[in-house]
Amino acid sequence: MGVVGYTLGGGLSPVLGRTYGWAADHVRAIDVVTADGALRHVTEQSDPALFWGLRGGGSNLGIVTSLELDLFPVTTFYGGGIFHPAEHAESVLHAYRQVVENAPDELTISVALLNFPPIPEVPEPLRGRFTVHVRVAYLGSDTEAEELIAPLRAVGAPLADTVGRRGYDTFAEVHQDPTDPAPYEDCSALLTDLTPEVIAAVLERVGPTSGSVVTVLEIRHLAGALSREARLPSAAGARDAAFMVWGTTVGPPEVVDAGTAGMNTLLKDLTPWTTGLPHQNFPSREAVAADVFAPDALARLQRIKQQYDPQNLFRAHNHNIAPAPGHTA
Ligand SMILES: Cc1cc2nc3c(=O)[nH]c(=O)nc-3n(C[C@H](O)[C@H](O)[C@H](O)COP(=O)(O)OP(=O)(O)OC[C@H]3O[C@@H](n4cnc5c(N)ncnc54)[C@H](O)[C@@H]3O)c2cc1C
């Protein structure tokens, strides 16, 4: 995953997210080639509208050649993964709900239902079996962290527990995302709450006895710094959301199609608890701009697009932002 695509879509860190907020909130300057061929050094002072729109507007406004970002004094953290067997799924989801209810901003935590096929690329003990993966990152003391996540360990003996003090350079081990390319399709929804009804719907549609082929279904806690306004506002972020539900299916086309259909059914069931938008970095393949951005943000992005790319040269994303004729930013 590239830092530019990640940051232009907001950038939701699995380790720093709830403590420090969206990656886009910490961009100081952007070098970008706009549709007129000009290389611009864009800051809040130089081009406030373009600076606002680039951070969240994705690849719609130009080609970014460099980003200047804030750094944070994080060298180690308490984190890793707890892998539970399928039969713990319901208890883990309810324990997760209990943990996030009073979680401090320093705790960024998600839970994923993993349904990996029996292929050699998947390591034991996850190969060909359904597991529940709790992903933990805490930017505080080990003792505080142990207390906070105790309910997630108390549900029963896990298959594996890698949570402990670790160097920041091992942050990718928290989610253990694949590093090799693979065919997949994903989609997401932002939730205002994680109620028992949401948990029941998730278990019914993609739980261990559902027959679902969705490979990973993740519930990620947002809020904390992710809900606070940034020092320099941008088009990025899901500040009114408390959780993200994200699902992906990896495999041959027929499996991916079945998984995507299953995800669409689940997201429809979850409608009463959604904000109506996906996370900007995880829209579905069919999503158009009006599905991804709130109406006021989209209108503002269209005015910026009209000023900087009136011919709609940059339209790589399927959620392309069309210029708004007759408007200037
Ligand atoms: C396994 C996995 C885990 C992920 N985890 C997270 C996560 O935890 N949090 C999160 O927020 N997102 C996550 N994502 C989503 C990821 O942030 C987006 O897919 C993002 O768009 C990836 O950017 P990229 O540059 O790597 O991808 P690409 O597919 O190369 O690009 C994505 C988009 O960004 C545009 N783009 C890329 N480079 C530039 C550039 N230099 N200038 C202008 N536009 C550019 C492309 O045109 C394209 O439209 C994950 C994705 C995967 C596959």
The ligand as a Tripos MOL2 file, in Angstrom:
@<TRIPOS>MOLECULE
LIG
   53    58     1     0     0
SMALL
NO_CHARGES

@<TRIPOS>ATOM
      1 C1         -4.3810   -5.0770    2.5190 C.3       1 LIG1
      2 C2         -4.8570   -3.6600    2.6070 C.ar      1 LIG1
      3 C3         -4.9480   -3.0400    3.8580 C.ar      1 LIG1
      4 C4         -5.3740   -1.7200    3.9320 C.ar      1 LIG1
      5 N1         -5.4510   -1.1170    5.1650 N.ar      1 LIG1
      6 C5         -5.8170    0.1830    5.2490 C.ar      1 LIG1
      7 C6         -5.8870    0.8430    6.5090 C.ar      1 LIG1
      8 O1         -5.6000    0.2500    7.5590 O.2       1 LIG1
      9 N2         -6.2760    2.1360    6.5350 N.ar      1 LIG1
     10 C7         -6.5970    2.8350    5.3760 C.ar      1 LIG1
     11 O2         -6.9180    4.0230    5.4690 O.2       1 LIG1
     12 N3         -6.5630    2.2310    4.1910 N.ar      1 LIG1
     13 C8         -6.1780    0.9240    4.0910 C.ar      1 LIG1
     14 N4         -6.1860    0.2960    2.8860 N.ar      1 LIG1
     15 C9         -6.7260    1.0040    1.7040 C.3       1 LIG1
     16 C10        -5.6490    1.8260    1.0280 C.3       1 LIG1
     17 O3         -5.3280    2.9430    1.8130 O.3       1 LIG1
     18 C11        -6.2070    2.3000   -0.3070 C.3       1 LIG1
     19 O4         -6.4310    1.1780   -1.1170 O.3       1 LIG1
     20 C12        -5.2910    3.2770   -0.9730 C.3       1 LIG1
     21 O5         -5.9710    3.8690   -2.0510 O.3       1 LIG1
     22 C13        -4.0220    2.6020   -1.4390 C.3       1 LIG1
     23 O6         -3.2070    3.5180   -2.1170 O.3       1 LIG1
     24 P1         -2.0750    3.0150   -3.1320 P.3       1 LIG1
     25 O7         -1.3820    4.2410   -3.5990 O.co2     1 LIG1
     26 O8         -1.2740    1.9480   -2.5270 O.co2     1 LIG1
     27 O9         -2.9560    2.2770   -4.2230 O.3       1 LIG1
     28 P2         -3.1920    2.5270   -5.7320 P.3       1 LIG1
     29 O10        -4.2230    1.5240   -6.1140 O.co2     1 LIG1
     30 O11        -1.9140    2.5840   -6.4790 O.co2     1 LIG1
     31 O12        -3.8490    3.9350   -5.7420 O.3       1 LIG1
     32 C14        -5.0850    4.1600   -5.1590 C.3       1 LIG1
     33 C15        -5.6200    5.4770   -5.6650 C.3       1 LIG1
     34 O13        -4.7510    6.5260   -5.2800 O.3       1 LIG1
     35 C16        -4.2820    7.1860   -6.4270 C.3       1 LIG1
     36 N5         -2.8790    7.5330   -6.2740 N.ar      1 LIG1
     37 C17        -1.8490    6.7110   -5.9700 C.ar      1 LIG1
     38 N6         -0.7000    7.4000   -5.9760 N.ar      1 LIG1
     39 C18        -1.0200    8.6810   -6.2880 C.ar      1 LIG1
     40 C19        -0.2650    9.8680   -6.4810 C.ar      1 LIG1
     41 N7          1.0560    9.8840   -6.3340 N.pl3     1 LIG1
     42 N8         -0.9310   11.0140   -6.8030 N.ar      1 LIG1
     43 C20        -2.2750   11.0170   -6.9710 C.ar      1 LIG1
     44 N9         -3.0390    9.9130   -6.8140 N.ar      1 LIG1
     45 C21        -2.4220    8.7770   -6.4790 C.ar      1 LIG1
     46 C22        -4.4550    6.2180   -7.5960 C.3       1 LIG1
     47 O14        -4.6450    6.9260   -8.7950 O.3       1 LIG1
     48 C23        -5.6960    5.4830   -7.2060 C.3       1 LIG1
     49 O15        -6.8650    6.1710   -7.6050 O.3       1 LIG1
     50 C24        -5.7400   -1.0210    2.7590 C.ar      1 LIG1
     51 C25        -5.6680   -1.6470    1.5130 C.ar      1 LIG1
     52 C26        -5.2270   -2.9480    1.4320 C.ar      1 LIG1
     53 C27        -5.1390   -3.5950    0.0870 C.3       1 LIG1
@<TRIPOS>BOND
     1     1     2 1
     2     2     3 ar
     3     2    52 ar
     4     3     4 ar
     5     4     5 ar
     6     4    50 ar
     7     5     6 ar
     8     6     7 ar
     9     6    13 1
    10     7     8 2
    11     7     9 ar
    12     9    10 ar
    13    10    11 2
    14    10    12 ar
    15    12    13 ar
    16    13    14 ar
    17    14    15 1
    18    14    50 ar
    19    15    16 1
    20    16    17 1
    21    16    18 1
    22    18    19 1
    23    18    20 1
    24    20    21 1
    25    20    22 1
    26    22    23 1
    27    23    24 1
    28    24    25 2
    29    24    26 1
    30    24    27 1
    31    27    28 1
    32    28    29 2
    33    28    30 1
    34    28    31 1
    35    31    32 1
    36    32    33 1
    37    33    34 1
    38    33    48 1
    39    34    35 1
    40    35    36 1
    41    35    46 1
    42    36    37 ar
    43    36    45 ar
    44    37    38 ar
    45    38    39 ar
    46    39    40 ar
    47    39    45 ar
    48    40    41 1
    49    40    42 ar
    50    42    43 ar
    51    43    44 ar
    52    44    45 ar
    53    46    47 1
    54    46    48 1
    55    48    49 1
    56    50    51 ar
    57    51    52 ar
    58    52    53 1
@<TRIPOS>SUBSTRUCTURE
     1 LIG1         1 GROUP 0 **** ****
